[in-house]
Amino acid sequence: MVFSILDTLDQYNVIWDSPSRNAAGSMPLGNGQIGVNVWAEPDGDVLFYVSATDAWDDNGRLLKLGRLRVGLTPNPFTASSPFRQTLDLRRGMIRFVAGQADVENTLTLWVDAYKPVIYLQIQGQIPLTVRVSLELWRMSERTLSAQEISYGDGMKRPGGLQEYPDTVMSQAEHRLDQAERIIWYHHNTHSRWPELAAAQGLEAADPLRDRIFGGMIEGSGLINADAQTLVSAHPQRNCLIALYPHTQQSGVVEWLAQLDRTRAALYTTSIETAAHERWWTEFWTQSWLQISGDNPDLVALTQAYLLQRFMFACSGRGAFPIKFNGSIFTVEPFMDAEYAESSLRPMLPYNADFRQWGSGYWFQKTRLPYWAMLHTGDFTLMKPFFKMYHDALPLAKARTRLYFGHDGAYFPETITAWGLYNPDDYDYARPETLAPGDLEGGYIRRYYCGILELVTLALDYFAFTQDRAFVTDTLLPLADAFLLFYAQHYPRDAHGKLRLFPSQTLETWWETVNPAPDIAGLHFVLAGLLSLPTDVLSAEQRAAWTQLQALLPPLAIIVKDGQRVIAPAEDVIDTMPHNAENCELYAVWPFRLYGVGKDDLNIGIATFETRMNKAWDGWQYGSIHAACLGLTEAAQNEVKLKYAARHPYYRFPVMWGTFDWIPDQDNGSVANIALQHMLLQYDGTRITLFPAWPLDWDVDFKLYAPLNTVIEGRYHKGVLETLTIVPISRAPDVVIAPNIKRGALTI
């Protein structure tokens, strides 16, 4: 039997048989750059928020573009009428079917996979009057309340933040060609960037001033009722509505001209969806992981895995990386169902622009979606992540020289999208005694090891893709700068070894010597770089990194509960933990020094078993550590908990409601990574299959591995029935876990 994910994908569609009360019941959809949250109201309309990955306002907050409301007369969305809303994964569409059989209406919405346009096609069995309204909430300049400003966006800024209004063009302004349309935009006539850069002693081109984001709406047979409303000139059975979102940094005239050119290029009255559907077909057939078995809950696990990857595809092809705290699919918060529906609801100070933890990027959380993309072969989706850090490298070098007086570069744990410290971390009213580059708060004061993990992920990206241009353009510039930072930033000890002090161990231990994540990261990264093809590295690079490798101290191993375990640092001076990270397990993942098939596996297992923190939700990644150590039951249990962590008041299955706003992209990412590592791990050229896989979980899979390797297989009823390895020359490098029974395999 040849498995095809397309034959089974429809069973994982999300299907609702009733409208939603509010935006908490919205479905997400997108093309990687443009996103929508879509729902239908009871006895009401179809609504959707519109978002984009580059809609940064004057303050550097990532905002919604607006919201559309689409009403039909006669209204099919009545309580007495049949209703069905479907997220069609195979086609990348959301479809509503509503109304009694003789007057049934179908509304189909999609964000074109190749073009910057959102389409809504309305098809009715009887003539309908269509009404399209643009709903905006940023209509006047105002000072944001303290509750509306997230940490990282300027919570500590004296005087708060000013929000500036959107602009809706009048009909006279936009009807030069007599077209009937709605056009609106937000134009950053202010910018907080110079203030932030000056406070941090740095200069860089302003990415915020004159950034304009908004869009244009038009529809077949629709005319303007006013500047924000289109209505049917006459009742019609078919109507095609097109929304063209657009962002650029320019003047309004230039923005409008480009928007008009985009509309002219894309305008159509007859829809052709073959190319759009083909993109989604290629996406789903590129990689899959489908769990089955006697337990019906396994269907829900597979659906969660697939929907999380779907979320990446909907938001991961834009100009900026995926936001860990909600991606582009945030809506106004609904934390309590009764309160959300009560008369108090309008008093809630949050709207759909709000996201907890703000618009900055936390490395430890931002990285997680991108680790989940390696095994699925979603390499194109990974590029915005590398690009953000690469583009900000000149600023990072200037910061290092200014703050520390040496060469190299570092990024702190939290940054804006263009490389500055998050303003609330660097502080506004800095004491005169505080040296440049030092922070009052201890959470990220000397937290640098994210740059080593960035190089690790880049090394793995090259290992998988063999993309030599990436090595030259991205990997080596980052590695050169980051390793030079470590070489010059820290002193040597009495034995001539590198001594990382003063330093800290992630956010948990604020004063340590030779923290485990950094030491493990340096060992792992230098070994990886020095194993690159000989023609990739220069003689100078190889010599410098060989020298630095010789200076590294060993990872600290101690005895705890009678077992040898990895210590969080060689010495922990500040013994009060400030966060809940199992820092020592960085030596298991992401810096894979201990694990299945490696020496001293028992040290890694003992470290995991005696770990301080056993939490599983949100960004916690114990499930990945368990998988890497071959601890099947522990990995299995945590993965199931994570995939069950949907928010009680949000309807879509993967609107995870854990730590970092909704939908929390860390929770689903960790579960996907762990599931992949339970099934496939790699070390150099070696590939291990089923290192932590439950024997009673049937699975069909197609996953990627280093050296452009693709492995496809079927494990059913306790037997590995099929296994295909491409290229076949990689077969000798594949190791199948000894507890896996094999059928009559032909590899």
Number of C-alpha atoms within 10 A of each C-alpha: 6 6 13 13 19 13 9 11 17 14 12 18 16 17 16 16 13 17 24 18 15 20 23 26 22 24 24 24 27 29 29 24 24 29 28 28 22 23 25 26 17 16 13 17 21 20 24 22 25 25 28 29 24 23 22 24 25 24 21 23 23 24 23 27 26 22 19 22 18 20 21 21 11 14 17 25 25 18 13 10 15 16 21 15 22 17 21 18 23 23 17 23 21 24 19 24 20 24 23 14 10 9 13 17 24 18 19 17 22 23 27 21 23 11 15 17 23 22 19 20 18 21 19 21 15 14 15 22 19 26 19 27 20 20 16 17 12 15 12 11 11 12 13 14 13 14 11 20 22 18 18 23 26 23 20 19 14 9 11 16 21 14 17 20 17 22 16 19 16 15 19 9 10 16 13 8 6 9 13 22 24 27 25 23 23 26 26 23 14 16 18 16 21 17 12 20 17 11 16 20 14 15 14 15 10 14 17 23 23 21 25 27 27 27 25 19 25 23 24 17 19 25 20 19 16 13 20 21 22 24 22 20 14 12 17 19 14 19 22 21 20 24 22 23 26 23 22 19 16 15 15 17 9 12 23 22 11 15 21 15 12 17 21 10 10 14 14 13 12 7 10 9 12 9 12 19 18 15 17 20 17 11 18 20 13 16 19 24 22 21 20 20 14 10 9 9 12 17 16 17 22 20 22 22 24 21 20 25 22 20 25 24 21 27 28 30 21 18 17 20 26 30 25 29 26 22 25 34 27 27 23 17 20 22 14 10 13 12 12 18 13 9 9 10 12 11 7 14 14 17 15 17 20 24 27 17 18 24 25 26 25 19 19 16 24 22 22 23 29 25 19 25 21 23 24 21 23 20 14 11 22 25 19 18 19 20 15 17 21 19 14 17 22 15 21 24 19 19 26 20 15 16 14 15 12 17 20 24 24 26 24 21 24 25 20 20 21 23 23 23 23 24 24 17 23 23 20 16 10 14 10 7 7 10 11 16 16 16 17 13 12 17 19 21 20 21 21 22 27 22 24 28 24 21 27 24 22 21 22 19 25 20 20 20 19 15 12 14 10 17 20 13 11 18 23 19 14 25 26 16 19 25 23 19 21 22 21 14 18 14 15 15 13 8 9 12 16 23 22 24 17 13 21 31 29 29 19 21 25 25 20 21 18 26 29 29 29 29 26 28 26 23 22 21 24 21 14 16 21 17 12 15 9 10 7 15 17 10 10 9 16 18 13 15 21 15 12 19 19 12 17 21 21 13 21 18 18 17 12 13 9 8 15 17 24 26 20 29 27 21 15 18 13 13 12 11 13 14 13 15 24 21 23 26 28 23 26 26 23 20 22 21 21 22 24 23 17 13 11 13 18 17 19 26 24 18 25 23 12 13 17 13 14 15 13 18 24 23 24 22 27 27 31 27 26 27 31 30 27 23 21 19 15 16 27 20 12 23 26 17 14 24 24 16 18 23 20 15 17 24 17 19 20 27 29 28 22 19 18 21 22 27 29 26 31 28 32 32 29 29 34 31 24 26 24 25 28 27 20 25 23 19 15 12 13 16 21 20 19 23 26 28 26 17 16 14 17 20 20 20 20 22 20 24 24 22 16 16 20 22 23 18 19 20 24 20 15 16 15 20 17 20 18 16 17 14 12 12 9 18 16 10 13 17 17 16 15 10 11 17 15 15 14 9 10 8 10
